[in-house]
Amino acid sequence: MVATLIFILAIVVFLAFFVGLNLENVCSIWFFKQYTDIPVSVLVFIAFAAGIIFSILIYFISQLRKPSSQNPTEENVREKRSSKRSGKTDFAEKMELLEKKQTEEKTRREKVKFKDRFKNKKEDSEKNAVVAPENSENGQVN
């Protein structure tokens, strides 16, 4: 606690020297109006504060724009807690899903191959079918 107090006092002393030694450094700026004889150190602090304010605004805007699936809802939190209780990590769950998708894709491909084989066999049997010639006199097959 004492170290923090000394650190803060050192920063305040540094800022006081920075401002005190730069008071004669002035400039003119235009921000919807002409401002003259503004100390440079004041402009530095204004720019720093503006950066902090805009960073905070952008952070909140990005949080509002996130899809609802990324925002933690009660159901998402419950699911994560239950998966952690079961000992599964996010990586393990992703690997299980990947394996499941791969097996489903494999079975789908096998079904397609089986259908193609059956279709090809049926076409081949129709092409190779031999028609027996008939005897015209008594209608018998030789």
N, C-alpha and C positions, 0 to 999 in steps of 0.2 A: 504494500500500500504506500509506503514511504517512497519507494523507487518510482512508482507511478506519479506521485505528486512532484517529485524532482524532475521527472521527464516532462511533464506538462509545463512546469515553470521554465524549463530550458527552452521549450518551444515558444512560449510567450515572450521570453527575453529575445530570442532570435528574431521573431516577427517585429518586435519593437525596434530593434536595430535596423532591420531591413526597411521598415517604413521611415524611420528617422533619417537614415542616410540617403534615401531616395526622394525626399520631399521636393528637392529642387529640380528633379527630373519630371517635367510636365509635358503634356501633349494635348492636342485637340482631336476630338472624335466627332463623328456624325452618327447619331442614332435617332432618326426621325427629327432631329434638331441638332444644331451645332453646339457642342460643349467645348469650351476652351479652358486651358490651364487645369487639366485633370492630372493628378499625380499618377505616375505609371504604376506604383505599388497598389493603388486603389483599383486600377484596371485589372491587375493580376488577380486580386482577390475577387473581383466581380466575375471574371472569366472562370475562376475556379468554382465559385458558387453556382454559376449557370451550368457548368458541366455536371456538377452533382445533381442539380434539379432535373436536368434533361435525362440523365442516366436513370434516375428513379422513375421518371415518367415512362421511359421506354420499357423498363422492367415490368411495370404494372400493365402496360398495354400488351406486352408479349404474354403475360399471364392470362389476360382476358381473351386473347386470340387462340390459345391452345385448345385443341379439340377436347371434348368432355372426357374421352377415354384416358387422356393423360392427367387430368385433374383427379386427385384422390377423392373418390366417393366412398361412402360407407361400405358398399359391396366390394369395391376393389381392395379396400383396406382389410376387410374380413377374409377375402380370398388369399391375400398375401400372408395374413397371420396364420390361416389354416395350413397353407402350404409350408410355412416355416415350422409349424408344429409337427407336420408329417416328416420333416427332415429334408424336403426337397428344396433345392435352390432354384433360382430363376434359370440358371444354365441347364440344370438337369431337366426342368420342365420343357425348355426349348428343345433339348435333344430328344425327349420323348415325342414331342409333336413332330419333329423332323422325321424320326424313324417311322411314326405312324403314317405320315404323308408318303414316305418312300414305299412302305409296304402296300398302301392303297394304290399307288401308281403302278407298282409291279403287278398286283392282281388285275388291275384294269388292262394292262398290256397283255397279260396272259389270256384274258377273256377275248380280247380282240384277235390275238393269234389263233385261238381255238376256233372262233367264228370264221376267220379267213380260211383255215384248214378245212373246215367242214364245207364251206362254200366251194373251195377249189375241188374237193373230192366229189362233190355233187356234180359240178360242171364236167369234171373228167369222166365220171361214170356216164353222163349223158352223151359226151362226145364219143366215147369208146363203146357204146352200146351196139351190139351186133343184131341186126334184124335178120331172122331166119327166113330164107326164101320159102314160099309156099308152093305146093304142088297144085297146079291150076285145075287138074282133073278132079281130084277128090278133096281138095282143101286141107290136105295134111302137110305138116311141117316135116321136112327131111332131117 
